[in-house]
């Protein structure tokens, strides 16, 4: 239907709704009820596609209680917090995305990066959320540099726990 509405493709009716789908990614799998998990198992069984489940740590233990589903799981991987090198790589990318250049030799940049690492503790999702707020603050205040003050203001606008 997406192809029909967005691309103007010819509408065709199929008995297999998944025929052109190779991969289904499901986030927050831990929020689904057993009947939804069974439905996903059925979709997997009837179609030649892969399914990726994303959930909170420990979800594999919950899924292990359902042997019909669990027997189809190829592997489970728990992501660790990002290392400093990985965070620095993401920082460079985020700075470039904002059309800025990060120079760790520059004390202000170094201080801002250190502040971001301290606030996020290597949590990728939190880094993404924090940079969304950093971008907003830069735009609102017509700033061209990410400073510790900008990072702190971005943190204050998020609900991320105790400072």
ChimeraX attribute file (.defattr): number of C-alpha atoms within 10 A of each C-alpha:
attribute: neighborCount
match mode: 1-to-1
recipient: residues
	/A:1	12
	/A:2	9
	/A:3	10
	/A:4	11
	/A:5	10
	/A:6	8
	/A:7	9
	/A:8	10
	/A:9	11
	/A:10	10
	/A:11	11
	/A:12	7
	/A:13	8
	/A:14	8
	/A:15	6
	/A:16	9
	/A:17	9
	/A:18	16
	/A:19	11
	/A:20	9
	/A:21	11
	/A:22	11
	/A:23	12
	/A:24	14
	/A:25	10
	/A:26	14
	/A:27	13
	/A:28	11
	/A:29	17
	/A:30	18
	/A:31	11
	/A:32	11
	/A:33	9
	/A:34	11
	/A:35	9
	/A:36	12
	/A:37	16
	/A:38	14
	/A:39	11
	/A:40	16
	/A:41	16
	/A:42	12
	/A:43	15
	/A:44	17
	/A:45	12
	/A:46	11
	/A:47	14
	/A:48	13
	/A:49	15
	/A:50	12
	/A:51	15
	/A:52	14
	/A:53	15
	/A:54	16
	/A:55	15
	/A:56	12
	/A:57	11
	/A:58	10
	/A:59	17
	/A:60	18
	/A:61	10
	/A:62	10
	/A:63	18
	/A:64	13
	/A:65	10
	/A:66	13
	/A:67	10
	/A:68	12
	/A:69	17
	/A:70	16
	/A:71	10
	/A:72	11
	/A:73	15
	/A:74	7
	/A:75	7
	/A:76	11
	/A:77	8
	/A:78	12
	/A:79	8
	/A:80	9
	/A:81	13
	/A:82	16
	/A:83	13
	/A:84	13
	/A:85	9
	/A:86	13
	/A:87	21
	/A:88	17
	/A:89	11
	/A:90	16
	/A:91	19
	/A:92	17
	/A:93	15
	/A:94	19
	/A:95	17
	/A:96	12
	/A:97	11
	/A:98	15
	/A:99	10
	/A:100	14
	/A:101	16
	/A:102	21
	/A:103	13
	/A:104	15
	/A:105	8
	/A:106	9
	/A:107	11
	/A:108	16
	/A:109	18
	/A:110	16
	/A:111	17
	/A:112	21
	/A:113	23
	/A:114	15
	/A:115	18
	/A:116	23
	/A:117	19
	/A:118	10
	/A:119	20
	/A:120	20
	/A:121	16
	/A:122	18
	/A:123	16
	/A:124	16
	/A:125	10
	/A:126	17
	/A:127	19
	/A:128	14
	/A:129	15
	/A:130	24
	/A:131	20
	/A:132	13
	/A:133	19
	/A:134	22
	/A:135	20
	/A:136	14
	/A:137	18
	/A:138	17
	/A:139	11
	/A:140	9
	/A:141	9
	/A:142	9
	/A:143	12
	/A:144	12
	/A:145	16
	/A:146	22
	/A:147	20
	/A:148	18
	/A:149	12
	/A:150	20
	/A:151	23
	/A:152	17
	/A:153	15
	/A:154	21
	/A:155	23
	/A:156	14
	/A:157	13
	/A:158	12
	/A:159	7
	/A:160	13
	/A:161	8
	/A:162	5
	/A:163	7
